Amino acid sequence: MHPIQRVGQPTHPRRPMGFTSAWALGVGTMVGAGIFSLSADAARYAGPGAILSYVIAGAGALVLAVNFGYLATIHPVSGGPYVYIRDTLGSTAAFVAGWQLWVGMGLSTSFYCLGFARYLTYFVTAPEYLTAPACVLAVAAVNAMGPRVASALQNLSVAILLIVMGGFMLTGVLRVDPAFYAPLLPYGWPGVLDAVPLVFTSYLGFEMVAQAAGAIQDPRRTVPRAMVASVLAVTALYAGVMAVSVGVVHHVDLATSPTPLAEVARRLAGRGGAAAVALGGLVATLSSANGSMLASLELGGAMWADGLLPRWLTGGSSGAGRAVGWRPSSVRLGMVAIAVAIAGTWVGRLDWLARGVGVLHFLPFSVVPLALLHVLGAPEAARTRPSEAWAARAWAVSATAVMGLLLRRIDPLDLWVAATLTLPGVLWLWRRR
């Protein structure tokens, strides 16, 4: 996965994250509210066919992860899609993509923290409008300590998640009722495909590895491998969890539960099992929020270093540093990220947030394959072996097809919402010129 190797990319003197931490960042960010809460919405759209929705979405995520991997070998620095687009298609396209991703990551943190608040109600009675913002502040405090602490928390969270979800599947596979799988597609293939853009949000997290490349050791090798490995692991996990869920609880009942996996666990192992899975839900959503905040600050730092953020967002400081670690010059950027995330939690609807997060990621992601094709057409690519170049082109074309299919299934209203959220950044860019 090395079509072109460019040198001279900026690096960070301390890279605290190895392969395990990078893989855990991807897995820990993906395994959150996307399965612990959105499984109910997936069942409402597709019934037992939601299993297929998760597998199809996982296949699409894998194709995109390979594209990101190719580009990560060329640009082994923080910023992910923003950097790939900046260095191939120019600063204007990069700014729009980076702005959408930055806002999308803020709403991702909202999405995960709202899921955290939902599972917290299993243990204590507390209003979501207080507990969800408290979750945002907690993950911000963790990230203020720097990427080493954030990655250590991510590793611990993933270990707990794998134990909880492994126990969930091992217990559930012996208790599934085959009758609940019939019919497999009660709403037909349209229902399965309609669920794909929604559950694809559950896979938003593999790109966080690329976003944090500046903090990862040997990023040219580690980032691509960690992204692909995390997508494969999470796809298997999601398919298994969904198969158990719709096999233990009828999809109609599952679709109405605010804490669907806890409801499945309650039927499997009583209150103790439900409490264990609810705890896993808390860990998962907190881990996802932590990863999203980490990547948001890394992306903000990359845009800030390029001088592509408004003065009111950066305090007018020059772009010479990184956002992670909450350096004095990046405090305002961090505070604005927190404000966006807290405001998002007050939307109060996980499905709305998921759709907003999805479209704000889909649009920049659809440009990434074009960036890869642009790189393959550069003079440096003449030294690339023909077989490697054609393989990279095939993956880029496949990713373009995946994004085209996803965008076709998106509600036009979601595109208008994305345009509205992008407008402030575009207006600032226009005034600046």
N, C-alpha and C positions, 0 to 999 in steps of 0.2 A: 504494500500500500504506500509506495513512494514514487509517484509519477514524476514529481519535480521536488528538488530539495533547495530551498532558498536559505541563505545564510544572512547573518547580521540582524536577526530579529531581536528585539529587546527582551531581556530576561530579568527575573527577579532574583536577587542574591540568595534568598532562602526559599527553597521549595519543599515544604513540609509534607506533601502528600505523595505517597507511592502508589503502586497499582491497586493495592487493597483499599486504600482510602479513596482513590478516584472511582473505583468500582462501587464502593459503598456510597459515595456521593450520588452516583447515578441511580443505584437501586433505592437508596433511602429517600431520594426526592420523588421517584416515581411511585413507590409503594406508600400511598397516603390516602387522602380522601378519595382518590380516583377509584380505588377498589372498596374501601371501607364504607363509602357513602354512595358513590355513583353506581355501584352494582344494582341498587334499587332502581335507579333511572334506566339502566341498561335493560333490566328485566321488564320494565314498563314498555319500552320500545320493541323489544325482540323476544320476550319470553325466554325459554331455554336456549333459543338461538343466540342469546347474548354471549354464550361461550364462543361462537363463531365470530361475533363482533370483536371480541377481545383478541382473538387470534389474527383476524384480518388487520386490525389496527396495529398489532405487534409486528406483523410482516411489513407494513408500511413504515413503521418506526425503524425497523432494521435496515431497510433500504436507505432511509435518510441518514441513519447512523454511519453507514459505510461512506456516504458522501461527505459527511462531517469529518470522518476519519481521514479521508484523502486530503482534505483541506487542512486538517490539523497537523499533518506532517509538513506542510508548507508554511503554516503560520502557528508555530508553537507558543502562542502568547494568549493572555486573557482577552476575552471579548467575543469568542465564538463567531457566530454568523456576522456580527457587526464588522469584525476584522476581515473576514473572508470577502465580504461585499465591498468594504472600504478599499482593499488592496487590489480589487479586480474591476469593479464597476464605478468607483469614485466615491467622494465624500458625501455627495448629496443623497445618493441611494443608500449609503451606509447610515447616514443620520436618520433617515426615515425608518429604516429597518431597526436601527438601534433604539430609537425612541419607542417604537411599537413593542419591541421586546422588553425594554425597561419598564414600561407601563404594564405590560403583560405579566412580568415577573412580580410586580407589586400586587397585582390582582391574584396571582398564584399564591402569594403569601396569605392574602385574604381568604382565598378558597380553602387552603389547608387549615388555617386557624379557625375558620368557621366549622370545618369538620371536627377539629379538636374540641371546640365548644359543644358540639352535638354529643360526642362520646363522653365528655366530662359529665354531662347530665345523668349518665348511668350511675355515677358515684355520689354526686352532690347536686343540689338544686341551686342553680345560679343562672342569671340572665345572660343570654348569648352576647348581647350588646356590650357586656363588660368582660366576659371571659375570653371572647375572641380577640379584642384589642390587647388584653393582657398577654395572650399568646404571642402577638406581634412584638410587644415590648420585650418579652423573654428571649425570643430568637435574635432580636436586635442586640440585646445585651451579650449574648453568646458570641455573635459575630464581631462585637466591639473588641473582644479579646484577641481577634486575629484568626487566620485560617487554621492554625494548628489546633486550637481549642475546638473550633467548629468541626474540623474533620474528625477529631477524637470522639466528639459527641455523635457524629454520623456513624462511625464504626460501631460504637456501642449500641446505637439504635437499630442498626441493621442486624446485629447479632440477636437482639431480643426479638425482632420481627421474624427472623427465620425460624426461631424456636417456636414462637406462637403460631405462625402460619403453618409450619410443618406439623405441629400437633393438631391443628384444625383439620388439615386435609387427611391425615392418617386416621383420625377419629371418624371423620365424615364419610370417607370412601366405603366404610363397612355398613353405613346406615342409609345410604341413598335409596330412594324408591324409584325404580325404573319407570313407573307409571307417570311420574312427574315430568319425564322427558318427552311425553307424547301429548300433543304433536310437538316436534322439535322446533318448527317454525310456525307458531300460531298466527303470526302477523305477516308471514311470507318473507321473501328476501328483501322487500322494501323496508320492513321493520329492522332486519339485521343491518342493512346498509345505513339506515337513518341513525342507528345507534353508534356507528363507527366514528363519526366526527366527535361525538360526545365522549366516548370512552378513549379516543385517541389522546384526549387531555390527560388521561392516566399515565401516558408514556412521556409526557413532557417532563423531562428530568435528565434524560440521557445527554442532552445538549449542555446541561449544567457542567459536565466534565470539560467540555470545550471552553465554556465561559470561564472556568477557573484554571485554564491551562498554565497560566503564569505562576501558579502555586504548586504545580505537579512536576515531579522529577521525571527527567527524560521524556518530555511531552510528545515528541515525535513518535515514540513507540507506545508509551503508556496511554495516551488519550484515545487513539483509535481502538486499541484492544479493550480498554475499560468501557467505552461506549457500547461496542458490539456485545461484549460479555454481559453488561448490565441489561441490555434489551432482551437478549435470549433468556436470561434468568427470570426477568420479570414477566415475559410472555408466558413461560411455563407456569409460573406462580399464579398469574391471573386466570389462565385457563383452568388450572386445577381448583382454585378457590371458587370460581364461578360454577364449575361442574358440580362441586359439592353443594353449593348454595341452592341452586335450582333443583337439585336432587333430594334435598332434605326439606326445603320449604317451597310450596307451590309458588310459581312465579308471580301470580296475582297477589298473594300475601306478601311476598318479598318486596314487590314494587311499592307497597304502602308503608314500609318500615323506615323510620328515620335513622336507625342503627341496624342495617340489614345483617351484617355479619354477626353481630351480637345476638340477634334473634335466631340465627341458624345455630350458633353455639349453645344457646339456651335449650334448644330442642335436642341437641346432641348430648350435653353434659350438665344440664340444669343451670342454676344460678352461678355456680363456680366456673363453669365453662364460659358462660356469657361474660362474667367479670374478667376472665383472662383475655378474651378477645377484645373486650372494650378497652382494657389496658393496652393491648396491642394497637388498637385504633388510636389511642392517645399518643403512643410512641411514634406510630407511623405518620400521623398528621404533623406532629411536632418536628419529626425528622425532615419531612418534606418542606415544611415552612423554613426550617433552618437552611436546607440546601438552596431553596429559592432566594432567601435573603442573601446568602453568600454569593450566589451568581449575580444577583442584582447589583450588589456593591462592586463586584469585579467588572461587570459591564459598564456601570456608571463610571468607574475609574478609567476604563479604556477610552470612553467618549470624552471624559474630562481632560485626559492627557492629550487628546487631539484638539482641544479647544472647541469642541462641538456641543457644548452645553451652555444654556443661558447663564448670565452672571447671577441672576436671582437664585439659580439652582446650586451654584458652586461658591457663592460668596465673592465672586469676582477674582478668585485666586487663579494663578496661572496653572496650566495643565502640566504638572511635573510631579507625578507620584501615583499612588494607588489608593483606591477608596477603602479597600479592606484593611481593617485594623483601626479604622476611625481616626486617621491622622487629623490634626487640627484643621487643615485646609479642606477636608472632606466631610466635616461634621454636618454642614448644611445639606449636602447631598444625601447623607444618611438620614437626616431628620425628615427630608421631603419623602424619601422612600418609605419611611415609617408612616408618615401621614397618608400616603396613597394606600398603603396596605390596611391601615385602620379604617379609612373611609370605605374601602371595599368590603370589609366585614359587615358594615351596616346595610349592605344590599340585602342580606338575610336569605338569599336563595342560592344554594349550591349549584343548581343547574344553570342559572343565569351567569354566575361567575365562571363556571366551566366553559360555557359557550363564548364568553368574552375573552377568557384566557386563550381558548383554542384559536379563535380567529386572529388575535393579535400575534400569535406564534405562526399560524399557517401562512400568513402573507409574507413575512420575511423568509420563512423556510422555503417557500416556493421560488425564491430568488437564488438560494444557495446552489442548486444544480447548475444554474446559469453561470454562477461564479466559477464552478469547477470546469465547465466547458470553456469558459474564457481562459482559464489558466492553461488548459490543455492546448489552446490555440496560440499560446505565447511562444516567443522564440526559444525560451529555455526548454520547452517541451520537445524540441528536436532531438535532444539527447535521451529521451525516454524510449524504452523498448516498445515497439509497436503493439505487442500483446498487452502490456500494462496500460498503454494509452487507450486502446480499444475497450479494455475492461472498465476503465474509469469512465469512459464515455457511455458505456452501457448502463452503468450504475446511475450516472447523471440523468440519462433519458428515463430510466425506471423511476427515479425520484420525481421527475417532472410529471410523469403520469400519475404517480401516487398523490401528489399535491393537487393535480387537476381534479381527480376524483373526489378528494376531500372537499375542495372548494365548491364543487358542484352540489354537494349535499348540505352546504351551509345555508341557513336561513338568511335571505337578503337583509333582514333587519339587523342581524349580527354584523354584517358588513358596514351598515350605516353607523352602528355603535363604534366599530373600530375606526371609521373615518372621523367621527366626532372626537374620540380620544387622541387621535393623531393630529388633529387640526392645530392645537396650541403649539406643538413643535414645528409644524410646517409654517405657521404664521411667523414664528420667531426666526426661522431660517430665511424666510422671504424678506423680513425687515432687516435682517443682518446684511443681506446682499444689497 
